[in-house]
Amino acid sequence: MRTVKTLFLVLAITFTSTIMAETSPKPIFKIDHLSELIQKEFSTFLKDSNFKIEKDEVAFVTIMFNKKNEIVVLSVDSQNKDVEFFIKTKLNYKKLPVKNNQKYKRYKFPIRLSAN
């Protein structure tokens, strides 16, 4: 009976260590060529505005593209409603200079706004 318990214990340890060694964490944000381009375009769309905030803000923006290759802002996760409104008005229905073949795919990006 003791050898059976020991055998089960050894098998359990081996099995769990094998499972833990094979799993790899998935990245939160998948960065590819299109994602990099989108982030660069975001910075140009949000630059040169007279929008002022008191402290640095980080907002998470979820977007997708419509048939006309325009950005459609689905949500802006921010504590500041003014930041949310500013990002939506600056990004919604802006066109990208590159053809996007993945219509209706959702992208999520962090956007950092610095206080002036």
C-alpha positions as CSV (number, residue, x, y, z in Angstrom):
1,M,0.0,0.0,0.0
2,R,2.8,2.4,0.8
3,T,4.5,1.8,-2.6
4,V,1.2,2.6,-4.4
5,K,0.9,5.9,-2.5
6,T,4.5,6.7,-3.3
7,L,4.0,5.8,-7.0
8,F,0.9,8.1,-7.2
9,L,2.8,10.9,-5.5
10,V,5.7,10.6,-8.0
11,L,3.3,10.5,-10.9
12,A,1.4,13.6,-9.6
13,I,4.6,15.6,-9.2
14,T,5.9,14.6,-12.6
15,F,2.6,15.4,-14.3
16,T,2.2,18.8,-12.7
17,S,5.8,19.9,-13.4
18,T,5.4,18.8,-17.0
19,I,2.2,20.9,-17.4
20,M,3.7,23.9,-15.7
21,A,6.8,23.7,-18.0
22,E,4.8,23.7,-21.2
23,T,2.4,26.6,-20.5
24,S,3.6,30.0,-21.5
25,P,1.8,33.3,-20.6
26,K,0.0,35.0,-23.5
27,P,0.8,38.6,-24.1
28,I,-1.8,41.2,-23.2
29,F,-1.2,43.3,-26.4
30,K,-0.3,41.6,-29.6
31,I,2.1,43.9,-31.4
32,D,2.4,43.4,-35.2
33,H,3.1,45.7,-38.1
34,L,-0.5,47.0,-38.3
35,S,-0.6,47.6,-34.5
36,E,2.6,49.7,-34.7
37,L,1.2,51.7,-37.6
38,I,-2.0,52.3,-35.7
39,Q,-0.1,53.5,-32.6
40,K,1.9,55.9,-34.8
41,E,-1.2,57.3,-36.4
42,F,-2.9,57.7,-33.0
43,S,0.0,59.9,-31.9
44,T,-0.4,62.1,-35.0
45,F,-4.2,62.3,-34.5
46,L,-3.9,63.3,-30.9
47,K,-1.0,65.7,-31.3
48,D,-1.2,69.5,-31.6
49,S,-4.4,70.0,-29.6
50,N,-5.1,72.5,-26.9
51,F,-6.6,69.9,-24.6
52,K,-5.2,70.3,-21.1
53,I,-5.3,67.9,-18.2
54,E,-4.0,68.3,-14.7
55,K,-2.2,65.0,-14.3
56,D,-0.9,62.3,-16.6
57,E,-3.7,59.9,-17.8
58,V,-3.6,56.4,-19.3
59,A,-6.7,55.2,-21.2
60,F,-7.2,51.9,-22.9
61,V,-8.9,52.3,-26.3
62,T,-10.7,49.5,-28.1
63,I,-11.2,50.0,-31.8
64,M,-12.0,48.2,-35.0
65,F,-12.2,49.2,-38.7
66,N,-15.3,49.5,-40.9
67,K,-15.6,48.8,-44.6
68,K,-14.3,52.2,-45.5
69,N,-11.1,51.5,-43.6
70,E,-12.1,54.1,-40.9
71,I,-11.3,53.8,-37.2
72,V,-14.4,53.1,-35.1
73,V,-13.8,53.7,-31.4
74,L,-15.7,51.0,-29.5
75,S,-14.7,52.0,-26.0
76,V,-12.3,54.2,-24.0
77,D,-11.5,53.0,-20.5
78,S,-10.6,56.0,-18.5
79,Q,-11.5,57.5,-15.1
80,N,-11.7,61.0,-16.7
81,K,-14.8,61.6,-18.9
82,D,-13.1,64.6,-20.6
83,V,-10.2,62.3,-21.7
84,E,-12.7,59.7,-23.0
85,F,-14.6,62.4,-25.0
86,F,-11.3,63.9,-26.3
87,I,-10.0,60.5,-27.6
88,K,-13.4,59.6,-29.2
89,T,-13.7,62.8,-31.0
90,K,-10.1,62.8,-32.2
91,L,-9.9,59.2,-33.4
92,N,-13.4,58.2,-34.5
93,Y,-13.9,57.8,-38.3
94,K,-10.3,58.7,-39.2
95,K,-8.8,56.9,-42.1
96,L,-5.5,55.0,-42.0
97,P,-3.1,55.4,-44.9
98,V,-2.7,51.6,-45.3
99,K,-5.2,49.0,-46.5
100,N,-6.4,46.9,-43.6
101,N,-7.6,43.4,-44.7
102,Q,-8.9,42.4,-41.3
103,K,-12.2,44.3,-41.0
104,Y,-14.1,44.0,-37.8
105,K,-11.2,42.7,-35.8
106,R,-10.9,44.4,-32.4
107,Y,-7.7,46.1,-31.3
108,K,-6.9,47.4,-27.8
109,F,-4.2,50.0,-27.2
110,P,-3.0,52.0,-24.2
111,I,-2.9,55.7,-24.8
112,R,-0.9,58.0,-22.5
113,L,-1.8,61.7,-22.2
114,S,0.7,63.9,-20.5
115,A,-0.2,66.9,-18.4
116,N,0.8,70.3,-19.7
